[in-house]
Amino acid sequence: MTARPARINPDTKPALLVAVVLTSGLAAISFTLSFAGLSAIAPWAAVPPHLAWALPVFIDGAILVYTYAALAARARGEGQGRAWTWLTLWTAVSVASNGSHAWDAGPGGWQGALGSILAGLFPVGVLLATHTIADLIVARPADTVDVDTQDTPDADESEPPRVVPSLTDEQRAAIVELYAQGLSVRKVADRVGLSKSTVHNVTRLTASRV
């Protein structure tokens, strides 16, 4: 019998902790570099010197907030469009601001152009690092729904699934109709604005009554 090589399980708490710590360090470095550039251009926006620190906190802080908002909405099965729109906007503002400062304060020529590109990557680093951290600690919908909906050998098939009691008859009817049309649970959930687990429970309950 051939022994399998030892591998790291990425879902264990120690592995997640190491990943989060390392990614947090990268996020801190990216934020610090972006902070330097944005605070330097605070006078461009007529911000007083004693409030120069507030400009990078305002811009890059929005990146942190909307990254978490987008992933939290994903975990809840809610719409993410607005959060991603604002996240894209604030990242673009930070990239343009850092790049403009580097070009203004740089040596010009191709060196200045390269410096502007590098400076524009600072907020991108903040975005990617923050997104990675949140993605590690915020569960995806499939991670939370599949566990509840997966059939196990010990499960009592005679017991119908529980349905959220706050659903109206119209919502239940819409779920049943859309599911009967061949739509997946995910698509039905998107159409009616409910979680996948709720839609799954309604469809199972309906099937058990047939």
C-alpha positions, 0 to 999 in steps of 0.5 A: 500500500503506497502512502500518500504524501502529507499535504496541508489542509487549507481549511484547517484553522491554523492554515487559515490563520497563517493565510490571513496573517500573511495576506493582512501583512500584504494589505497593510503594506499596500495601504501604507504605500497608497496612504503616502501618495494620497496624503501627499496630494491632499493639498490638491483637494484643498485639504488642510495639512493637519487633515491630510491623513483623512484623504487616504482613509476616506478613499482606501477605507471605502475599498475595504468597506465595499469589499466586505459588503460585496462578499457579505452580500454573496454569502447571504445570496443577495445582490452584489451589483451596487457594492461591486460598482462602488468598489470599482469606482473607489479603486479607480479613484485611488489608482488615478490619484496615486498614479497622478501623484507619482507622475507629478513628483517623479523624474518624468520620462519613461522612469516617471511613467513606470513609477506612475504605473507602480504607484497605481498598483498600490490600491489594487494591492489593497483591493486584492489583499482585502478581497482575499482575506474576506474570501477566506473568512466569509463562507460562500452560499454553497458552503452553507447551503450544501451542508444543510441540503445534502442527504445523509444515510441517517437522515429521516426521509419521512420528515418533510423539510422545514420552511420559513413560516414567514413565506407568503402563499404567493412566494411559495407558488412562484417558487414551485412554478419557476422550479417546475419550469426547469430553473435551478434552485439558484436561479429560482432564488435569484428570481424570487429574492430568497436564499437558496436554502429556503427555495430548496426546502420549499421544493422538497416539501412540495415534492414530499406532498405529491 
